[in-house]
Amino acid sequence: MAEINPKLLDKIIRFQVDLRRLEASERKKIEKIVRQIEKGVLARLSGDEIATFNKRKLSALLTSISEPVSEAFAQMQDMAAETLDGVAKLQIKTAAANIDEVFIGYNAALPTTAVISGITANTLINGGPLADWWAKQESDTIFKFSSAIRQGMVLGENNQQIVRRIIGTRTQPGLLDLTRNNANALVHTAVQTVANNARQAVYEQNSDVIQAFSWFSAMDSKVCPQCMALAGREWKNDKGNTPIGHSVPFQLPPIHFNDRCVLLPVTKTFKQLGLNLPELPPGERASSLGPISADTTFDEYLQRVSKTQQDEMLGKGRADLFREGKISLNQLLDGQGRELTLKELQQKYN
């Protein structure tokens, strides 16, 4: 693996940690919206027993069930759009500032306005437009809810039994849990897609100092085989993103849902830049944290920063649990870790 500039690596990991905190905040918003679906469904299933319905009355019920679902997904889509726009603009600004800080006196070029607008307007998840993914999740949810009601009617179940299948119980997940999980996965993947695309757009505009990209698959303790195989692969920062030492075509992460991989910039050496300065010796990536490797995980990174920084990122109580080895960073940030709203993220990096 190429030598990654330690300052850039440190800043990228910090930003990625903060994005995870932002996602935790978005999950709380999604939870509130999903609760609206639950209230809407309960209200519509609190009347006459569905087992007694005729075909016309059942059709009217199924139509009414789709209303709270459609309203909720419209809210989630609007919420995500605002977040993604903020993430894109902030990531571009931060990536450029990071380059300027590493190369003193350098004025990083920014992507064109058209490129910046396209980052959020043309967001693709697994090759499909983000808007289509929202529409698919909405239609799938309505279909599953309708199927659960029809199945309950055929089986002669009462309304409460049908509600349990949709809402779930403390011990048995329901269809609403699937809706929540799918929405969370889509928001996470969209945030990571926009952040990676925005960062990449800045790097491509500054090929005079950034010569290549290296795939970093160690952002999560549960790395899939596909991402593991890409770990350490490099591509040139040229028009075709030519592979270096392999034949794997270039692609930007995330390459699947819940992917947390990133591309790290490989900067040119001082010699390549025509500067008569001593290079960092291989393996000795001096930084405020000491030597840092490009395969540093989130957990390893947090173990190297100060206790104050850990408390700031995770919250005092959760940071104590992390330091005691009782809980992992994944558990913290995927659960109820120290959330970061978009406004707080903007204030932190502006």
KAFEN-V970390 format. One record per pair of residues at least 4 apart in sequence whose ideal C-beta (glycine too) atoms are under 8 Angstrom apart, sorted by the first residue. I is the first residue (numbers start at 1). GAP is how many residues later the second one is. If there is no record, write none. Layout:
BEGIN
{{I/GAP} {I/GAP}}
END
This chain:
BEGIN
{{1/213} {1/231} {1/233} {1/293} {1/294} {2/210} {2/212} {2/232} {2/264} {2/292} {3/263} {3/277} {3/279} {3/282} {4/4} {4/5} {4/210} {4/260} {4/261} {4/262} {4/281} {4/290} {5/4} {5/97} {5/260} {5/262} {6/4} {6/274} {6/279} {6/280} {6/281} {6/283} {6/285} {6/286} {7/4} {7/91} {7/94} {7/95} {7/280} {8/4} {8/90} {8/91} {8/94} {8/256} {8/257} {8/259} {9/4} {9/255} {9/276} {9/278} {9/283} {9/285} {9/287} {10/4} {10/277} {10/278} {10/279} {10/282} {11/4} {11/83} {11/87} {11/90} {12/4} {12/86} {12/187} {12/250} {12/252} {13/4} {13/283} {13/285} {13/288} {14/4} {15/4} {15/76} {15/79} {15/180} {15/334} {16/4} {16/179} {16/203} {16/244} {16/246} {16/282} {17/4} {17/281} {17/284} {17/285} {17/296} {17/316} {18/4} {18/295} {18/322} {18/327} {18/330} {18/331} {19/4} {19/68} {19/172} {19/173} {19/176} {20/4} {20/278} {20/313} {20/317} {21/4} {21/292} {21/312} {21/316} {21/317} {21/318} {21/319} {21/324} {22/4} {22/61} {22/65} {22/169} {22/317} {22/318} {22/319} {22/320} {22/323} {23/4} {23/161} {23/164} {23/165} {23/168} {23/310} {24/4} {24/309} {24/310} {24/311} {24/312} {24/313} {24/314} {24/315} {24/316} {25/4} {25/314} {25/315} {25/316} {25/317} {26/4} {26/53} {26/54} {26/57} {26/158} {26/161} {26/162} {26/165} {27/4} {27/157} {27/160} {28/4} {28/311} {29/4} {29/50} {30/4} {30/46} {30/49} {30/150} {30/153} {30/154} {30/157} {31/4} {31/149} {32/4} {33/4} {33/39} {33/42} {33/43} {33/46} {34/4} {34/38} {34/142} {34/145} {34/146} {34/149} {35/4} {36/4} {36/32} {36/35} {36/36} {36/39} {37/4} {37/31} {37/32} {37/35} {37/104} {37/139} {37/142} {38/4} {38/129} {38/138} {39/4} {39/29} {40/4} {40/25} {40/27} {40/28} {40/29} {40/31} {40/32} {41/4} {41/24} {41/27} {41/104} {41/122} {41/125} {41/126} {41/135} {42/4} {42/121} {42/125} {44/17} {44/20} {44/21} {44/24} {45/5} {45/104} {45/114} {45/117} {45/118} {46/113} {47/112} {48/4} {48/5} {49/109} {49/110} {50/8} {50/11} {50/99} {50/102} {50/103} {50/109} {50/112} {51/101} {51/102} {51/105} {51/106} {51/107} {53/4} {53/5} {53/8} {53/100} {54/4} {55/4} {56/4} {57/4} {58/4} {58/91} {58/92} {58/95} {59/4} {60/4} {61/4} {61/88} {62/4} {62/84} {62/87} {62/88} {63/4} {65/4} {65/77} {65/80} {65/81} {65/84} {66/4} {66/76} {66/79} {66/80} {67/4} {68/4} {69/4} {69/69} {69/72} {69/73} {69/76} {70/4} {70/68} {70/72} {71/4} {72/4} {73/4} {73/61} {73/64} {73/65} {73/68} {74/4} {75/4} {76/4} {76/58} {76/107} {76/111} {77/4} {77/54} {77/57} {78/4} {79/4} {80/4} {80/50} {80/54} {80/106} {80/107} {80/110} {81/4} {81/39} {82/4} {82/260} {83/4} {83/104} {83/108} {83/259} {84/4} {84/36} {84/39} {84/106} {84/107} {84/110} {85/4} {85/35} {86/4} {86/256} {86/259} {86/260} {87/4} {87/104} {87/107} {87/108} {87/111} {87/255} {87/258} {88/4} {88/28} {88/31} {88/32} {88/106} {88/107} {88/109} {88/110} {89/4} {89/27} {89/109} {90/4} {90/255} {90/256} {90/259} {90/260} {91/4} {91/103} {91/104} {91/107} {91/108} {92/4} {92/18} {92/19} {92/24} {92/106} {92/107} {92/109} {92/110} {93/4} {93/256} {93/257} {94/4} {94/255} {95/4} {95/13} {95/103} {95/104} {95/107} {95/108} {96/4} {96/12} {96/13} {96/14} {96/106} {96/110} {97/4} {97/11} {98/4} {99/4} {99/7} {99/9} {99/103} {99/107} {99/110} {99/111} {100/4} {100/6} {100/7} {100/8} {102/4} {102/165} {103/106} {103/164} {106/103} {108/94} {108/97} {108/98} {109/96} {109/97} {110/6} {110/92} {110/95} {111/4} {111/5} {111/90} {111/91} {111/93} {111/94} {112/4} {113/4} {114/4} {115/4} {115/86} {116/82} {116/85} {117/4} {118/4} {119/4} {119/75} {119/78} {119/79} {119/82} {120/74} {122/7} {123/6} {123/7} {123/67} {123/70} {123/71} {123/74} {124/4} {124/5} {124/6} {124/69} {125/4} {125/5} {125/8} {125/61} {125/64} {125/65} {125/68} {125/132} {126/130} {126/131} {128/4} {128/5} {129/4} {130/4} {130/56} {130/60} {131/4} {132/4} {133/4} {133/53} {134/4} {134/52} {135/4} {136/4} {137/4} {137/42} {137/45} {137/46} {137/49} {138/4} {139/4} {140/4} {140/42} {141/4} {141/34} {141/38} {142/4} {143/4} {144/4} {144/31} {144/34} {145/4} {145/21} {145/30} {146/4} {147/4} {148/4} {148/14} {148/17} {148/18} {148/27} {149/4} {149/13} {149/17} {150/4} {151/4} {151/14} {152/5} {152/9} {152/10} {152/13} {153/4} {157/4} {157/5} {158/4} {159/4} {160/4} {161/4} {162/4} {163/4} {164/4} {164/5} {164/8} {164/10} {165/9} {165/10} {166/8} {166/9} {166/10} {167/7} {167/9} {168/4} {168/5} {168/6} {168/7} {168/8} {168/9} {169/5} {173/4} {173/5} {174/4} {175/4} {176/4} {177/4} {178/4} {179/4} {180/4} {181/4} {182/4} {183/4} {184/4} {185/4} {185/72} {185/73} {186/4} {186/71} {187/4} {188/4} {188/69} {188/70} {189/4} {189/65} {189/68} {189/69} {189/70} {190/4} {191/4} {192/4} {192/61} {192/62} {192/67} {192/68} {193/4} {193/59} {193/61} {194/4} {195/4} {196/4} {196/56} {196/57} {196/58} {196/66} {196/67} {197/4} {197/55} {198/4} {199/4} {199/63} {199/64} {200/4} {200/13} {200/52} {200/63} {201/4} {202/4} {203/4} {203/7} {203/10} {203/34} {203/60} {203/62} {204/33} {206/4} {207/4} {207/30} {207/31} {208/60} {209/58} {209/59} {209/64} {210/27} {210/55} {210/56} {210/57} {210/58} {211/25} {211/26} {211/55} {211/56} {211/57} {211/61} {212/22} {212/23} {212/24} {212/25} {212/32} {212/53} {212/54} {213/21} {213/22} {213/24} {213/28} {213/37} {213/50} {213/51} {213/52} {213/53} {214/18} {214/19} {214/20} {214/49} {214/50} {214/51} {214/52} {214/80} {215/12} {215/15} {215/16} {215/17} {215/18} {215/19} {215/38} {215/46} {215/48} {215/49} {216/15} {216/45} {216/46} {216/47} {216/48} {216/78} {216/79} {217/6} {217/10} {217/11} {217/13} {217/14} {217/44} {218/5} {218/13} {218/77} {218/78} {218/79} {219/41} {219/42} {219/43} {219/78} {219/79} {220/40} {220/77} {220/78} {220/110} {221/76} {221/78} {221/107} {221/109} {222/108} {223/4} {223/5} {223/8} {224/4} {224/32} {224/35} {225/4} {226/4} {226/29} {226/30} {227/4} {227/26} {227/28} {227/29} {227/32} {227/34} {230/18} {230/25} {230/31} {231/64} {232/62} {232/63} {233/10} {233/13} {233/15} {234/9} {234/10} {234/11} {234/32} {235/6} {235/7} {235/8} {235/9} {235/15} {236/5} {236/6} {236/7} {236/8} {237/4} {237/28} {238/4} {240/10} {241/9} {243/4} {243/5} {243/6} {243/7} {251/4} {252/11} {253/6} {253/8} {253/9} {253/10} {254/4} {254/5} {254/6} {254/7} {255/4} {255/6} {264/30} {268/4} {268/5} {269/4} {269/10} {270/5} {270/6} {270/7} {270/8} {270/9} {271/4} {271/8} {280/4} {280/5} {280/6} {283/8} {284/7} {285/6} {285/7} {285/8} {286/4} {286/5} {287/4} {287/5} {289/12} {289/15} {289/16} {290/14} {292/4} {292/12} {296/4} {296/5} {297/4} {298/4} {298/31} {298/32} {299/4} {299/29} {299/30} {299/31} {300/4} {301/4} {302/8} {302/11} {302/12} {302/20} {302/27} {305/4} {305/5} {305/8} {306/4} {307/4} {307/12} {307/16} {308/4} {309/4} {310/4} {310/9} {310/12} {310/13} {311/4} {311/5} {311/8} {313/6} {313/25} {314/4} {314/5} {314/8} {314/15} {314/18} {314/23} {314/24} {315/4} {315/22} {315/23} {316/4} {317/4} {318/4} {318/9} {318/14} {318/19} {318/20} {319/4} {320/4} {321/5} {321/6} {321/11} {322/4} {322/5} {322/6} {322/7} {322/10} {327/4} {327/5} {328/4} {329/4} {330/4} {331/4} {332/5} {332/6} {333/4} {340/4} {340/5} {340/8} {341/4} {342/4} {343/4} {344/4} {345/4} {346/4}}
END
